[in-house]
Amino acid sequence: MQPYFFPYAQQFRHIHQCERWIVFDTAKYTRKSWINRNRIANRDKDWAYISVPVAQGSSLGAIREASIAQIGWQDKLFDQLQPYRGSAAFFDETMEIIRSCVVPESDTIADLNTRVLNVVCSSIGIETPIERLSELKLNMPDELGPGEWALAISEALGATAYSNAPGGKDLFDPNQYRARGIELEFYEPRPLVYATPGFDFTADLSIIDSLMWLGPTQVGRWCRDEEICDYRSD
């Protein structure tokens, strides 16, 4: 999977279901995508974007080469999260997790987003190893189609199964995987609904939102398909 900026809770549940999670940081960087932005709750308009400034020209290269454009962007992020204060039960705990993700400065968006995955997984009790494709030094073909990268990576790593997000089914040919002895699977989302006093609930916001309202313990339990308390108000 490409490295996303504070992805939604479903991705962390998906990570928990895998033996290894490969960060596809050699893919081409895409501007204004989940790579450098995500969504949080907003009292006035259901949700608002949070983002990381990425240097101009980054869209010409790979994700691993996309540089973060300015120092101190974290201050804006912290300000945008202040509306949760006084409403979300786990505001302070979540802010500490976020600070561990974004401080100190990361040079590239791939560095930052990989750190986000590692820090959040550690905070919610997910132990799946997070590895960057660019650091594995695999012998990969120069040109592959969108659905062929995962097959080539899986084969190079000796995997017997590959799991993809449900949205990419049209990119994959199950027969290609079957011919290589690799089982092709697609992640099946589990509903996650919780009380958000003072805010309208919006599904599939950034993991930040889930952590604010549920806390890392409950989010981790949800990722492991255990029962959770959603802290609904009367």
N, C-alpha and C positions, 0 to 999 in steps of 0.2 A: 504494500500500500504506500502511496505517496504520503509524505509527512505533513499532517494538517496542524493548524494552530489551535490548540486546546479543543480537539475534536469532541463530538458528542459522546454520551455514555455508551451507546451501542458499540462504538469502536473498541472501547476498553473491555466490554464483555466478549467481543470477537477475539481480542488479543488473548484473553484468559482461555479461550477454547483451543488455542493453537500451541504447539510445542515450541515453535520459533516464530518471531515476527520480523520480517525483513522490510526495512524502510527503503522504498524505491526512490532514492535520492538522485539517481542518474537520469530520471525522466526530465523532459523539458519543463522549465518553470512556466506557470500560467499566471498572469496578472489577475488581480481581483477574484481570486478563487479561495477555497478553503485552506490553501497553503499559507496565506498571510492574513486571513481574517476569519471570524466566526461571529456567532450571535449570542447576546445575553438578554435577560428580561429588561423591559422598559415600561414604566408606569403609563406613559403617554401614548405609545404606539406598539404595544405588545412586545417588540424586541428592537434591539439596536446592534449595530456592528461594533466589534472591537477589532483592531487590526495592528499589524506591524508594518512600518514603512520600509519598502524594499527599493534598492537603488535602481535608477533608470538604466535600461539596457539589460536588466536581469532576464527579461523574457526571451532574450536571444540565446541563453545558455541553459545548462542543467540546473535543477533545484539545488544541488550541492554547491553551486557557484553563486547563487543569488545572495548578495550582501545586504545586511540590514543597513538602512540609509542614514540613521541619525542616532546619536547618543541621547539618552533620557526619554525615549518614547514611553518607557514604563510609567512615568508620572501621569500621562494621559490615561493609560489603562487603569491605574489605581483610582483616578478620579471618576472614571466611568463606572466603577464598581461600587462607589459610595452609596447609591440608592438602596443597595441590599442591607446596609447597616441599619440596625434597629428593627428589621423585619425578618431577615434570614437567621435561623438559629445557629448556623455554623459559619457566620461571617468571618470572625477572627481566625478560626482554624483554616478556613479556605484561603484567606489572604496570606497566611504563612506558607501554604503550599504554593500559591502563585508566585510569591516572592522567591521561593527556592527555585522556581522554574526560570524566572526572567532576570534574576540578579545572581551573579554579575552579568555583564554584557556578553552576548554571543555575536560572533562575527557574521555568521550566515543564518538564513532562515532554516536550513537543514539542521544546523547545530542546535538552534533554539527548539525546534519542534521535536527533535529526538530527545532532548533534555526534558521537555514537557511530558513525553510518553514515559520516560524512565521515572521521573519524580512522582507523577500521578499514580503510576502502577505501584510503586513502592508504598505510597500513602494509603492505597485501598487494598493492598494485600495481593496483588497480581505478580507472579514470579516468572512469567514467560520472558525469555531473553529477547531484548530489542537489539537488532543488528542492522547496520547500514550497508546497503548493497555495494556502495563505492569502496568500502573498507574490506570486503570479502575477497577481492582480487580473483574473481571467477573468470574463467575463459569463456566469454560470451560472444555470440555473433555480432557483427557491426550493425546489421539492419534486421529488425524484427517488427512484425505487426503488433498493434495494441494488445491483442489477446495472446500473443506468443511469448512475451517477456516472462510472464509468470511460469509458463511451461519450461522455458529454458533455465530459469533460476531453480525451479523445483528439481529438474533433472540434474543440474550441476551440483545441487546439495544432497542428492540421493534421497529426496523426499518420496513418500508413497502416497501422499495426499496433499492437495492444495485447496485452501478455503478462500473465497473471494467475497467481497460485499455483494449484496443481492442486486444492486443497480447495474452491474456490469455483465449480466448474463449474455447479452447479445454479442459480446466481444469474443466469446469462448466457443471452441468446437470440442464437445465432449469426446468425440472420436479420436482427436489428436492426443488427448490426455490418456485415454484408454489404451491407445496403441503403445504408449511409453510406460504403461504399468502404473500410472498415477491417477488416483481417484480425484475427480473434480467435485468440489462441494461449494455451496453458497450459504453464507451466514443467514440465519433466520432470526429476525429481530424479536425481542421480548418487550411488550409494552412497559413503559415507565411513566407513571402519572403520580404527581405528588402535590400537596397543598402549597400554595404560594401566597400567603396573606398579604394583601395590599397590591398584588399584581395579578393580571390574568395569566393563567397557565398557558404556555406554548410548548408543544412537544419538540424534542430533538434540538434544543439549544445546546450550547457548549457545555462540556463537562463541568465548567465553572458553576453554571446554574444548578445542576444536580448536587454538587458538593455544598453549595450555599444552603440549600433547603434540607438535604438529607444527611450530610456529613460523610466523611470518608468511610466509616464503618458500614453504614447502610448501603452506600453505593457499591462497596466491595461485596457485600452480601448479595445484592441484586445481580452483579456481574457473575457470581457463582451460582445463580439460580436458586438462592435461598430466600425465604420469606423475609420481608422487611416491614418496618413501621414507617409510614409515610408522613408522620407528624401532621396529620390533618387537624385543622382547628374546628371547634364545634360550630 
